[in-house]
């Protein structure tokens, strides 16, 4: 590992933040250098600090410490992510014999200079009790590969000699802060502290010194690991089918098994979202004869347990025949949940504590042949779990080469997983109505599809946007990613008239998110032509997209929903033209009538599976300047001619002819989708007009 420190870059960044001291600006700079190295820290792990001064409103200048705050990542931190605290007061706390976590957090928050700032790191006192101006803390893979093994402490002494102090594992908090300060004071010449089975600290009088000490010492660990030749993982499982194909099958079954039944008919499940990976390194691990041995050891660091649970679920020797795999996965998940609850009850009893039990579902499922399946309430959570476990695989494989992996005990991990500071967070975040759910929207680049996707995402849904036009789809995906976050949407190009393309759309949805809950057949084209001038080819083309395309999307969506086993929705974007057709619109009206009828039949067939099927019947959605309707761009002139009006007045014509004189928008359609998808009423087999009111469309 090489130092990335650049005087020019440091100066440039300092110039960007003229309102803070140069020391704080340099603290931001080297924090980012550390945070941008995934082998050092990931997803909020690690923390940094700098000591300086702060001028109070009274005019008095006091000693201060600026330390990473909760919610900020080192790779993108800015000065507000380093809340300032009264350093002199914090150092007085060292005289205490003990300080509970609750009281520690209260002392930290009550001695911040800005009460609105982020909560300081739980390791703030550790930073404060060390005398150095700059302190850096990481969870270096290389350091953990030394400490998480038999005789890890002896190996650290052998490699680093007098350059580091060693601190045995202690839970983060007051006791660890005191232990680290004492370890430094016993050997004040050290450049850093190795916290066994936890992480690594370095310090210095300048940002550069602390950072480059960190890099130099981690490099020693990397060089030792690279110099050792040892065992490699054996291969015990192989499959003639590619991991992507197997993953698409397994993911849907897993997602159904990992859905927690709520007992509420209007919100029957709390689901999870997937991040699937099958890199060569991951496949070597899951296909190895050592999988069970290595996987049933605990995480690299205690804080990983919050994201990955203490252990993964391992599906040994999977049988990828569909019915056999379904039973095998059910057995493994049931066994995992049983073992997790035993772990919880045993620790509650042994420690004589009261804790609120977390859900008992695994966050990591390892399947030979198929790869690594990581789960969370959101795609972002699943990505974090996957990143952490991918690093776990790398370090465990490194350790296996020359030793036996050893990390924290399940008892120690319980203390972190059920830490009162973590328990205090439970129930404080209210999820959006469609949180944890996944929708597939076809024709998503158009005026209706993009608006529907946006409304779903506003309500917390993850959305797979699909369209035939790759360029337009990319533009819409980029826009929605900026508005709602890149992890909440993915784009998949699909031709809804092609069976294989539609099947692959849902297979890719399974690999991307684990499955789906809401299927929205929306892709469509229009053609305005008098009946006696309509060719068979033209008629068939409209029927293929609007009729066959709707059928194929419904069929593949229904197959996925049934395999997943947690109900769901199919919401067809139909048309007002079915109830009130217009002249010279035969192909379009007939194709939409087919879609409406498909919806009614599907509602009859799928109700027993808990799948609701409804149809929306909008009228004349023109879109806007940003995303105009391609359908109306194509047929607008001919529809204006059919109505005997100037094309420029077409949108006004449609607005003026409905009872409410309303302009129907894609957002209105999206509102109706959200209404149905959130189970506001127990409705299936219905057609909901979104047309401003037409007597011809009134139900009869």
GUTI-246396 format. One line per 3 residues: their letters; for each residue x, y, z of C-alpha. Coordinates in Angstrom, 2 decimals, decimal comma. Layout:
A> X Y Z ~ ...
END
This chain:
XXX> 0,00 0,00 0,00 ~ 1,44 3,37 -1,03 ~ 0,92 6,79 0,49
XXX> -1,45 8,89 -1,60 ~ -0,64 12,12 0,23 ~ -0,06 15,07 -2,09
XXX> 0,85 18,53 -0,84 ~ -0,86 20,09 -3,84 ~ -4,08 18,13 -3,27
XXX> -4,00 18,90 0,45 ~ -3,62 22,62 -0,26 ~ -6,41 22,54 -2,83
XXX> -8,80 20,86 -0,44 ~ -7,89 23,23 2,37 ~ -8,71 26,13 0,06
XXX> -12,20 24,65 -0,48 ~ -13,00 25,01 3,23 ~ -11,77 28,48 4,22
XXX> -14,22 28,70 7,14 ~ -12,38 26,03 9,16 ~ -8,81 25,81 10,41
XXX> -6,14 24,29 8,20 ~ -5,79 21,41 10,67 ~ -9,47 20,51 10,30
XXX> -9,20 20,81 6,52 ~ -6,18 18,50 6,48 ~ -8,08 16,15 8,76
XXX> -10,77 16,01 6,10 ~ -8,16 15,38 3,42 ~ -6,38 12,44 5,07
XXX> -9,67 11,00 6,32 ~ -10,75 10,78 2,70 ~ -7,46 9,12 1,72
XXX> -8,10 6,43 4,32 ~ -11,78 6,12 3,45 ~ -11,06 5,66 -0,25
XXX> -9,05 2,50 0,48 ~ -11,63 -0,31 0,82 ~ -9,02 -2,57 2,42
XXX> -8,83 -0,06 5,29 ~ -12,43 0,98 6,00 ~ -15,86 0,39 4,55
XXX> -19,31 1,89 4,99 ~ -18,86 4,11 8,00 ~ -16,21 1,96 9,63
XXX> -13,18 3,59 11,18 ~ -12,90 7,11 12,53 ~ -10,46 10,00 12,70
XXX> -9,88 13,07 14,84 ~ -7,84 16,24 15,21 ~ -7,23 18,35 18,30
XXX> -7,21 22,13 18,20 ~ -9,08 25,04 19,67 ~ -12,52 26,61 19,49
XXX> -13,63 30,15 20,23 ~ -16,79 30,23 22,35 ~ -19,53 32,80 21,89
XXX> -18,27 34,38 25,13 ~ -14,97 35,10 23,42 ~ -13,03 32,46 25,38
XXX> -10,83 30,04 23,45 ~ -10,88 26,45 24,68 ~ -9,21 23,15 23,77
XXX> -11,24 21,20 21,26 ~ -11,34 17,84 19,54 ~ -12,99 17,36 16,16
XXX> -13,96 13,73 15,60 ~ -15,90 11,83 12,96 ~ -19,63 11,95 13,54
XXX> -22,30 9,32 13,02 ~ -23,77 9,19 9,52 ~ -20,61 10,36 7,75
XXX> -18,29 8,12 5,74 ~ -14,57 8,82 5,69 ~ -14,34 8,66 1,91
XXX> -16,65 11,67 1,48 ~ -16,44 13,47 4,82 ~ -16,59 17,27 5,03
XXX> -15,98 19,61 8,01 ~ -19,58 19,28 9,34 ~ -18,86 15,56 9,68
XXX> -16,26 16,36 12,34 ~ -18,28 17,77 15,26 ~ -16,25 19,71 17,81
XXX> -16,26 18,93 21,54 ~ -14,77 20,36 24,73 ~ -11,50 18,42 24,94
XXX> -10,50 19,55 28,44 ~ -13,79 18,31 29,86 ~ -13,63 14,96 28,05
XXX> -10,15 14,29 29,44 ~ -11,49 14,75 32,96 ~ -13,74 11,75 32,42
XXX> -10,70 9,48 32,45 ~ -10,59 9,79 36,23 ~ -13,87 7,90 36,51
XXX> -13,81 4,19 37,39 ~ -16,66 3,43 35,01 ~ -19,04 5,19 32,65
XXX> -22,07 3,51 31,10 ~ -22,63 3,76 27,36 ~ -25,79 5,81 27,91
XXX> -23,98 8,27 30,15 ~ -21,00 8,41 27,80 ~ -23,18 9,39 24,84
XXX> -24,93 11,98 27,00 ~ -21,60 13,48 28,05 ~ -20,44 13,61 24,45
XXX> -23,58 15,26 23,14 ~ -23,84 17,71 26,04 ~ -20,26 18,91 25,45
XXX> -20,51 19,54 21,72 ~ -20,03 23,09 20,53 ~ -22,90 22,74 18,06
XXX> -25,86 20,86 19,50 ~ -27,29 20,30 16,02 ~ -24,21 18,41 14,81
XXX> -23,99 14,64 14,26 ~ -23,47 12,41 17,27 ~ -19,72 11,93 17,79
XXX> -18,18 8,49 17,32 ~ -18,55 6,08 20,25 ~ -14,74 5,99 20,22
XXX> -14,43 9,73 20,82 ~ -13,03 9,23 24,31 ~ -10,31 6,94 22,92
XXX> -9,26 9,77 20,60 ~ -9,49 12,30 23,42 ~ -7,45 10,28 25,92
XXX> -4,53 9,93 23,48 ~ -2,27 13,03 23,51 ~ -1,57 13,26 19,79
XXX> -2,94 15,99 17,57 ~ -4,08 13,60 14,80 ~ -5,44 10,08 15,36
XXX> -6,49 7,61 12,64 ~ -8,50 4,40 13,15 ~ -9,17 1,74 10,51
XXX> -10,26 -1,87 10,21 ~ -7,42 -2,84 7,89 ~ -7,90 -6,21 6,19
XXX> -4,20 -6,94 6,49 ~ -4,08 -6,20 10,22 ~ -7,18 -8,34 10,81
XXX> -5,59 -11,15 8,81 ~ -2,81 -11,13 11,43 ~ -4,89 -10,76 14,58
XXX> -7,77 -13,10 13,67 ~ -5,75 -16,30 13,82 ~ -4,11 -18,63 16,26
XXX> -1,31 -16,77 18,12 ~ -2,33 -13,51 16,45 ~ -0,87 -11,46 19,28
XXX> 2,51 -13,19 18,97 ~ 2,55 -12,59 15,23 ~ 1,84 -8,87 15,70
XXX> 4,80 -8,63 18,08 ~ 7,01 -10,49 15,62 ~ 6,14 -8,28 12,64
XXX> 5,89 -4,84 14,24 ~ 8,23 -5,15 17,20 ~ 8,35 -1,98 19,30
XXX> 6,47 0,13 16,73 ~ 3,00 -0,73 18,06 ~ 1,26 -1,35 21,34
XXX> -1,22 -4,20 21,67 ~ -4,66 -3,95 23,27 ~ -6,80 -7,05 23,95
XXX> -10,38 -7,06 22,69 ~ -12,71 -4,79 24,69 ~ -16,11 -3,51 23,57
XXX> -15,98 0,05 22,20 ~ -16,67 2,66 24,84 ~ -15,18 4,04 28,03
XXX> -13,30 0,91 29,12 ~ -11,59 0,56 25,72 ~ -10,63 4,24 25,73
XXX> -8,90 3,88 29,11 ~ -7,17 0,65 28,06 ~ -5,77 2,27 24,90
XXX> -4,52 5,30 26,81 ~ -2,79 3,04 29,31 ~ -1,22 0,91 26,55
XXX> 0,22 4,04 24,96 ~ 1,52 5,42 28,25 ~ 3,32 2,16 28,99
XXX> 5,19 2,57 25,69 ~ 4,96 6,20 24,54 ~ 7,45 5,58 21,70
XXX> 4,91 3,53 19,70 ~ 3,51 4,77 16,39 ~ 0,21 2,97 16,74
XXX> -1,98 0,52 18,61 ~ -3,25 -2,84 17,34 ~ -6,61 -3,66 18,89
XXX> -6,84 -7,44 18,69 ~ -9,77 -8,69 16,58 ~ -11,01 -5,11 16,16
XXX> -8,80 -2,65 14,33 ~ -5,79 -0,38 14,17 ~ -4,87 3,13 15,41
XXX> -2,00 5,40 14,44 ~ -1,26 8,93 15,57 ~ 1,04 11,84 14,91
XXX> 1,66 15,55 15,24 ~ 0,54 16,20 11,66 ~ -2,13 14,79 9,39
XXX> 0,55 13,48 7,07 ~ 2,56 11,81 9,83 ~ -0,42 9,93 11,27
XXX> -1,67 8,89 7,83 ~ 1,71 7,74 6,53 ~ 2,41 5,80 9,72
XXX> -0,87 4,03 9,08 ~ 0,08 3,19 5,51 ~ 3,60 2,08 6,45
XXX> 2,48 -0,28 9,20 ~ -0,34 -1,78 7,12 ~ 2,19 -2,31 4,34
XXX> 4,36 -4,37 6,70 ~ 1,36 -6,62 7,37 ~ 0,60 -6,90 3,64
XXX> 4,21 -7,79 2,86 ~ 4,27 -10,52 5,51 ~ 1,06 -12,02 4,15
XXX> 2,31 -11,87 0,55 ~ 5,58 -13,57 1,47 ~ 3,91 -16,67 2,87
XXX> 2,99 -19,52 0,58 ~ 0,45 -21,89 2,00 ~ -2,70 -23,86 1,44
XXX> -5,28 -22,99 -1,17 ~ -8,95 -23,78 -1,00 ~ -9,96 -27,12 -2,46
XXX> -12,77 -27,52 -5,00 ~ -15,64 -29,77 -3,93 ~ -18,64 -28,47 -5,90
XXX> -19,12 -27,82 -9,58 ~ -22,17 -27,22 -11,73 ~ -22,57 -27,26 -15,50
XXX> -24,95 -24,29 -15,29 ~ -23,60 -20,74 -14,84 ~ -24,00 -19,00 -11,44
XXX> -26,24 -16,30 -12,93 ~ -28,79 -18,87 -14,05 ~ -28,76 -20,68 -10,70
XXX> -28,92 -17,40 -8,79 ~ -32,07 -16,24 -10,58 ~ -33,81 -19,41 -9,45
XXX> -32,53 -19,44 -5,89 ~ -33,00 -15,72 -5,22 ~ -36,78 -15,74 -5,66
XXX> -37,21 -18,74 -3,38 ~ -34,94 -17,18 -0,76 ~ -36,75 -13,86 -0,86
XXX> -40,03 -15,58 -0,11 ~ -38,49 -17,52 2,77 ~ -36,90 -14,36 4,21
XXX> -40,20 -12,43 4,23 ~ -41,52 -11,96 7,76 ~ -45,27 -12,48 8,08
XXX> -46,91 -9,61 9,99 ~ -50,45 -10,89 10,50 ~ -51,79 -7,70 8,88
XXX> -53,81 -8,48 5,75 ~ -53,15 -5,01 4,35 ~ -49,36 -5,27 4,85
XXX> -48,82 -9,01 5,14 ~ -45,01 -9,19 4,86 ~ -41,83 -7,34 5,76
XXX> -39,57 -8,26 2,88 ~ -35,87 -7,95 2,21 ~ -33,85 -6,89 -0,81
XXX> -30,90 -8,72 -2,36 ~ -27,36 -8,01 -3,46 ~ -26,04 -11,09 -5,28
XXX> -22,40 -11,60 -6,19 ~ -20,43 -14,39 -7,85 ~ -16,89 -13,10 -8,40
XXX> -14,15 -15,72 -8,97 ~ -12,97 -15,19 -5,38 ~ -16,49 -15,70 -3,99
XXX> -17,10 -18,78 -6,15 ~ -13,80 -20,33 -5,06 ~ -14,93 -19,86 -1,46
XXX> -18,50 -21,18 -1,77 ~ -17,43 -24,12 -3,96 ~ -14,62 -25,13 -1,62
XXX> -14,42 -28,13 0,63 ~ -13,55 -25,74 3,45 ~ -16,76 -23,68 3,13
XXX> -18,49 -25,02 6,23 ~ -15,31 -24,78 8,32 ~ -14,61 -21,16 7,40
XXX> -18,18 -19,86 7,13 ~ -19,10 -21,04 10,61 ~ -16,49 -18,74 12,13
XXX> -17,42 -15,23 13,24 ~ -16,93 -11,87 11,42 ~ -13,68 -9,93 11,08
XXX> -14,67 -7,18 13,52 ~ -17,48 -6,84 16,04 ~ -19,24 -4,01 14,22
XXX> -19,75 -6,21 11,13 ~ -22,33 -8,21 13,09 ~ -24,79 -5,31 12,83
XXX> -24,85 -5,80 9,05 ~ -24,13 -9,50 8,54 ~ -25,43 -11,26 11,69
XXX> -22,97 -13,45 13,61 ~ -22,93 -16,23 11,00 ~ -24,11 -16,81 7,43
XXX> -26,55 -19,45 6,28 ~ -24,74 -22,12 4,26 ~ -26,65 -24,34 1,83
XXX> -24,43 -27,37 1,53 ~ -24,54 -29,47 -1,65 ~ -27,57 -27,76 -3,24
XXX> -29,82 -29,59 -5,67 ~ -30,89 -27,09 -8,31 ~ -33,92 -29,02 -9,46
XXX> -36,66 -26,50 -8,64 ~ -38,80 -28,47 -6,20 ~ -35,78 -30,02 -4,50
XXX> -34,07 -26,65 -4,12 ~ -37,21 -25,07 -2,67 ~ -37,38 -27,70 0,06
XXX> -33,66 -27,54 0,70 ~ -33,69 -23,76 1,12 ~ -36,72 -23,92 3,38
XXX> -34,99 -26,49 5,60 ~ -31,79 -24,45 5,80 ~ -33,56 -21,17 6,60
XXX> -35,73 -22,89 9,23 ~ -32,63 -24,42 10,81 ~ -30,82 -21,08 10,75
XXX> -33,70 -19,33 12,49 ~ -33,85 -22,05 15,14 ~ -30,12 -21,75 15,84
XXX> -30,27 -17,96 15,92 ~ -33,03 -18,01 18,52 ~ -31,07 -20,47 20,64
XXX> -28,09 -18,10 20,46 ~ -30,29 -15,22 21,57 ~ -31,95 -17,09 24,44
XXX> -28,68 -18,59 25,68 ~ -26,99 -15,18 25,88 ~ -30,00 -13,50 27,48
XXX> -30,00 -16,17 30,17 ~ -26,22 -16,28 30,68 ~ -25,80 -12,50 30,82
XXX> -28,99 -11,84 32,80 ~ -30,01 -8,98 30,53 ~ -33,21 -7,89 28,83
XXX> -33,05 -7,18 25,11 ~ -35,51 -6,82 22,22 ~ -34,89 -9,72 19,87
XXX> -33,99 -8,74 16,34 ~ -35,37 -10,67 13,39 ~ -33,91 -14,16 13,07
XXX> -33,28 -14,17 9,30 ~ -29,76 -14,50 7,88 ~ -28,21 -11,54 6,10
XXX> -25,74 -13,68 4,15 ~ -26,65 -16,92 2,36 ~ -23,86 -18,89 0,68
XXX> -24,82 -21,39 -2,02 ~ -22,23 -23,49 -3,87 ~ -22,61 -23,07 -7,59
XXX> -24,69 -19,90 -7,24 ~ -22,63 -17,49 -5,11 ~ -23,24 -15,07 -2,26
XXX> -26,71 -13,70 -1,51 ~ -26,74 -10,73 0,88 ~ -29,92 -9,19 2,23
XXX> -31,16 -6,03 3,89 ~ -34,22 -3,79 4,19 ~ -32,90 -1,76 1,24
XXX> -30,54 -2,34 -1,65 ~ -28,06 -0,05 0,11 ~ -28,16 -2,22 3,24
XXX> -27,70 -5,34 1,12 ~ -24,74 -3,75 -0,68 ~ -23,09 -2,92 2,64
XXX> -23,56 -6,48 3,89 ~ -22,13 -7,80 0,61 ~ -19,09 -5,52 0,71
XXX> -18,35 -6,51 4,30 ~ -18,75 -10,21 3,68 ~ -16,71 -10,10 0,49
XXX> -13,87 -8,70 2,58 ~ -14,55 -11,38 5,17 ~ -14,08 -14,03 2,49
XXX> -10,81 -12,44 1,38 ~ -9,34 -12,26 4,90 ~ -10,50 -15,74 5,92
XXX> -8,94 -17,15 2,75 ~ -5,68 -15,33 3,53 ~ -5,60 -16,67 7,07
XXX> -6,46 -20,20 5,93 ~ -3,33 -20,23 3,78 ~ -1,02 -20,32 6,80
XXX> -3,08 -20,74 9,96 ~ -6,50 -21,33 11,51 ~ -8,93 -18,43 11,60
XXX> -9,96 -17,21 15,06 ~ -12,13 -14,20 15,79 ~ -14,51 -13,17 18,51
XXX> -16,78 -15,61 20,30 ~ -20,53 -15,62 19,78 ~ -20,84 -14,29 23,32
XXX> -18,72 -11,25 22,45 ~ -20,67 -10,72 19,23 ~ -23,96 -10,82 21,12
XXX> -22,78 -7,88 23,21 ~ -22,24 -5,88 20,02 ~ -25,33 -7,06 18,14
XXX> -27,50 -6,30 21,16 ~ -25,55 -3,28 22,37 ~ -27,94 -0,92 24,20
XXX> -26,78 1,90 21,90 ~ -28,01 -0,16 18,93 ~ -31,18 -1,25 20,72
XXX> -32,03 2,40 21,37 ~ -32,32 2,93 17,60 ~ -35,10 0,35 17,21
XXX> -38,44 1,75 16,17 ~ -37,14 5,29 15,69 ~ -37,25 5,17 11,89
XXX> -40,64 4,98 10,22 ~ -40,51 3,19 6,91 ~ -42,32 4,46 3,84
XXX> -45,43 2,57 2,65 ~ -43,61 0,65 -0,10 ~ -40,29 0,18 1,71
XXX> -38,64 -3,21 1,16 ~ -40,69 -3,81 -2,00 ~ -39,63 -4,14 -5,64
XXX> -41,59 -3,17 -8,76 ~ -41,04 -3,93 -12,45 ~ -42,30 -1,24 -14,85
XXX> -42,23 -1,84 -18,59 ~ -42,30 1,07 -21,02 ~ -40,52 2,93 -18,23
XXX> -38,87 5,50 -20,50 ~ -42,22 6,97 -21,52 ~ -44,38 9,63 -19,94
XXX> -46,55 7,23 -17,94 ~ -43,90 4,64 -17,09 ~ -41,34 7,15 -15,80
XXX> -43,97 8,96 -13,72 ~ -45,21 5,68 -12,24 ~ -41,64 4,70 -11,37
XXX> -41,06 8,07 -9,70 ~ -44,18 7,77 -7,56 ~ -43,23 4,25 -6,49
XXX> -39,76 5,43 -5,52 ~ -41,20 8,35 -3,58 ~ -42,98 5,78 -1,43
XXX> -39,82 3,78 -0,78 ~ -40,09 1,15 -3,53 ~ -37,14 -0,24 -5,48
XXX> -37,90 -0,18 -9,20 ~ -36,62 -2,12 -12,19 ~ -37,27 0,14 -15,17
XXX> -37,55 -1,62 -18,50 ~ -37,86 -0,27 -22,01 ~ -36,98 -1,18 -25,58
XXX> -35,19 2,15 -26,13 ~ -31,85 1,86 -24,31 ~ -30,91 5,53 -24,73
XXX> -34,18 6,89 -23,35 ~ -34,14 4,31 -20,56 ~ -30,66 5,40 -19,52
XXX> -31,73 9,03 -19,40 ~ -34,75 8,26 -17,19 ~ -32,66 6,02 -14,92
XXX> -30,08 8,77 -14,49 ~ -32,76 11,29 -13,58 ~ -34,47 9,01 -11,06
XXX> -31,13 8,02 -9,58 ~ -30,31 11,66 -8,89 ~ -33,71 12,22 -7,31
XXX> -34,08 9,07 -5,23 ~ -30,66 7,42 -5,00 ~ -28,87 5,19 -7,45
XXX> -29,46 2,00 -5,47 ~ -33,25 2,30 -5,61 ~ -33,47 1,75 -9,36
XXX> -31,96 -0,32 -12,12 ~ -32,61 -0,32 -15,86 ~ -33,04 -3,43 -18,00
XXX> -33,56 -3,24 -21,77 ~ -36,39 -5,56 -22,83 ~ -38,51 -6,31 -25,89
XXX> -41,90 -7,24 -24,45 ~ -42,87 -9,06 -27,65 ~ -40,02 -11,56 -27,23
XXX> -40,57 -14,42 -24,77 ~ -36,88 -14,89 -23,99 ~ -36,36 -11,16 -23,46
XXX> -39,25 -10,97 -21,00 ~ -38,09 -14,09 -19,17 ~ -34,62 -12,55 -18,87
XXX> -36,15 -9,31 -17,53 ~ -37,58 -11,17 -14,56 ~ -34,47 -13,33 -14,13
XXX> -32,39 -10,16 -13,99 ~ -34,85 -8,62 -11,54 ~ -34,32 -11,65 -9,32
XXX> -30,54 -11,24 -9,50 ~ -30,74 -7,49 -8,90 ~ -33,19 -7,36 -6,00
XXX> -34,18 -10,95 -5,18 ~ -37,60 -10,86 -6,81 ~ -40,46 -8,42 -7,14
XXX> -43,81 -7,56 -5,58 ~ -45,44 -5,23 -8,11 ~ -45,60 -5,93 -11,84
XXX> -46,74 -3,07 -14,09 ~ -47,26 -3,97 -17,76 ~ -47,19 -0,53 -19,34
XXX> -45,22 -0,79 -22,60 ~ -47,38 0,14 -25,54 ~ -47,62 1,72 -28,95
XXX> -50,47 3,43 -30,77 ~ -51,65 3,71 -34,34 ~ -54,40 5,95 -35,69
XXX> -55,87 4,67 -38,95 ~ -59,39 4,24 -40,40 ~ -60,45 0,61 -40,31
XXX> -60,65 0,28 -44,10 ~ -57,08 1,59 -44,43 ~ -55,57 -0,50 -41,61
XXX> -53,25 -3,23 -42,88 ~ -52,99 -6,64 -41,29 ~ -49,31 -6,00 -40,57
XXX> -50,11 -2,73 -38,78 ~ -52,88 -4,33 -36,77 ~ -50,67 -7,26 -35,80
XXX> -47,79 -4,97 -34,76 ~ -50,00 -3,07 -32,29 ~ -51,46 -6,33 -31,00
XXX> -47,99 -7,80 -30,48 ~ -46,78 -4,92 -28,31 ~ -49,96 -4,07 -26,43
XXX> -51,62 -7,47 -26,31 ~ -48,94 -10,15 -26,52 ~ -46,46 -7,94 -24,68
XXX> -48,89 -7,43 -21,81 ~ -49,57 -11,18 -21,71 ~ -45,88 -12,14 -21,61
XXX> -45,08 -9,65 -18,85 ~ -48,09 -10,80 -16,83 ~ -47,23 -14,46 -17,33
XXX> -43,57 -14,15 -16,30 ~ -44,49 -11,80 -13,46 ~ -47,14 -14,23 -12,18
XXX> -44,66 -17,11 -12,34 ~ -42,15 -15,16 -10,25 ~ -44,75 -13,98 -7,72
XXX> -46,08 -17,52 -7,27 ~ -42,58 -18,95 -6,72 ~ -41,82 -16,19 -4,26
XXX> -44,98 -17,03 -2,34 ~ -45,70 -13,67 -0,71 ~ -48,55 -12,39 -2,86
XXX> -48,17 -9,13 -4,73 ~ -49,75 -7,00 -7,43 ~ -50,11 -6,93 -11,18
XXX> -51,33 -3,47 -12,21 ~ -52,02 -3,16 -15,93 ~ -51,89 0,21 -17,62
XXX> -54,93 -0,06 -19,86 ~ -56,93 2,69 -21,54 ~ -60,14 4,70 -21,42
XXX> -60,59 3,60 -25,04 ~ -61,76 0,16 -23,95 ~ -64,96 1,58 -22,44
XXX> -65,22 4,52 -24,83 ~ -63,36 3,83 -28,08 ~ -62,60 6,53 -30,60
XXX> -62,92 6,47 -34,36 ~ -59,83 5,51 -36,38 ~ -58,28 3,86 -33,31
XXX> -59,27 0,24 -33,89 ~ -55,90 -1,50 -33,46 ~ -55,06 0,34 -30,25
XXX> -58,53 -0,03 -28,70 ~ -58,71 -3,74 -29,51 ~ -55,24 -4,39 -28,10
XXX> -56,08 -2,59 -24,87 ~ -59,36 -4,50 -24,62 ~ -57,29 -7,69 -24,74
XXX> -55,12 -6,40 -21,89 ~ -58,21 -5,53 -19,81 ~ -59,63 -9,01 -20,35
XXX> -56,32 -10,63 -19,45 ~ -56,41 -8,70 -16,19 ~ -59,87 -9,99 -15,29
XXX> -58,96 -13,60 -16,00 ~ -55,68 -13,27 -14,08 ~ -57,56 -11,82 -11,10
XXX> -59,73 -14,96 -11,05 ~ -56,75 -17,29 -11,25 ~ -54,26 -15,56 -8,94
XXX> -56,43 -14,48 -6,00 ~ -55,76 -17,76 -4,22 ~ -52,05 -16,90 -4,34
XXX> -52,65 -13,53 -2,68 ~ -51,87 -11,76 -5,96 ~ -54,18 -8,88 -6,81
XXX> -54,70 -7,94 -10,47 ~ -56,21 -4,59 -11,41 ~ -56,34 -2,35 -14,45
XXX> -55,91 1,40 -14,73 ~ -57,66 3,19 -17,59 ~ -56,06 6,61 -18,16
XXX> -57,02 8,99 -20,94 ~ -54,65 11,17 -22,95 ~ -51,46 11,41 -20,88
XXX> -49,25 13,76 -22,90 ~ -46,25 13,97 -20,57 ~ -44,23 17,14 -20,27
XXX> -41,28 18,95 -21,85 ~ -38,79 16,84 -19,93 ~ -40,36 13,53 -20,87
XXX> -43,04 13,90 -23,56 ~ -45,21 10,97 -24,53 ~ -43,76 9,12 -27,50
XXX> -47,17 7,63 -28,16 ~ -48,79 11,05 -28,57 ~ -45,86 12,37 -30,56
XXX> -46,57 9,59 -33,05 ~ -50,38 9,59 -33,21 ~ -51,17 13,15 -32,16
XXX> -51,49 14,64 -35,66 ~ -53,78 11,86 -36,89 ~ -55,91 12,00 -33,72
XXX> -56,28 15,76 -34,18 ~ -57,38 15,13 -37,75 ~ -59,89 12,51 -36,57
XXX> -61,37 15,06 -34,15 ~ -61,30 17,85 -36,74 ~ -59,06 20,18 -34,72
XXX> -55,66 21,81 -35,07 ~ -52,87 19,59 -33,61 ~ -51,79 22,42 -31,27
XXX> -55,19 22,22 -29,54 ~ -55,18 18,45 -29,04 ~ -54,23 18,44 -25,36
XXX> -56,78 21,18 -24,61 ~ -59,38 19,18 -26,50 ~ -58,90 16,14 -24,29
XXX> -58,95 18,25 -21,15 ~ -62,09 20,14 -22,09 ~ -64,07 17,04 -23,01
XXX> -63,89 15,40 -19,54 ~ -66,33 16,30 -16,78 ~ -63,71 17,72 -14,42
XXX> -61,89 19,63 -17,17 ~ -58,74 18,02 -15,79 ~ -55,35 17,51 -17,40
XXX> -54,52 13,87 -16,78 ~ -50,81 13,37 -15,99 ~ -48,45 10,45 -15,52
XXX> -48,29 11,35 -11,84 ~ -52,03 10,76 -11,56 ~ -51,49 7,27 -12,94
XXX> -48,63 6,81 -10,47 ~ -50,91 7,88 -7,62 ~ -53,39 5,17 -8,61
XXX> -50,59 2,57 -8,76 ~ -49,49 3,52 -5,26 ~ -53,10 3,38 -4,01
XXX> -53,48 -0,19 -5,24 ~ -49,96 -1,33 -4,34 ~ -50,36 -0,17 -0,73
XXX> -53,53 -2,24 -0,29 ~ -55,69 0,72 0,67 ~ -58,73 -1,39 -0,23
XXX> -59,13 -5,17 -0,73 ~ -59,57 -4,87 -4,48 ~ -58,85 -7,20 -7,38
XXX> -60,31 -7,55 -10,87 ~ -61,20 -3,86 -11,01 ~ -60,79 -1,21 -13,70
XXX> -60,07 2,26 -12,31 ~ -60,66 5,18 -14,72 ~ -58,15 8,03 -14,61
XXX> -59,78 10,25 -17,20 ~ -61,36 13,29 -15,56 ~ -64,78 11,69 -15,94
XXX> -66,59 10,42 -19,03 ~ -70,20 9,25 -18,97 ~ -69,25 6,53 -21,43
XXX> -66,75 5,02 -18,96 ~ -69,14 4,92 -16,02 ~ -69,51 1,32 -14,80
X> -72,68 -0,39 -15,89
END
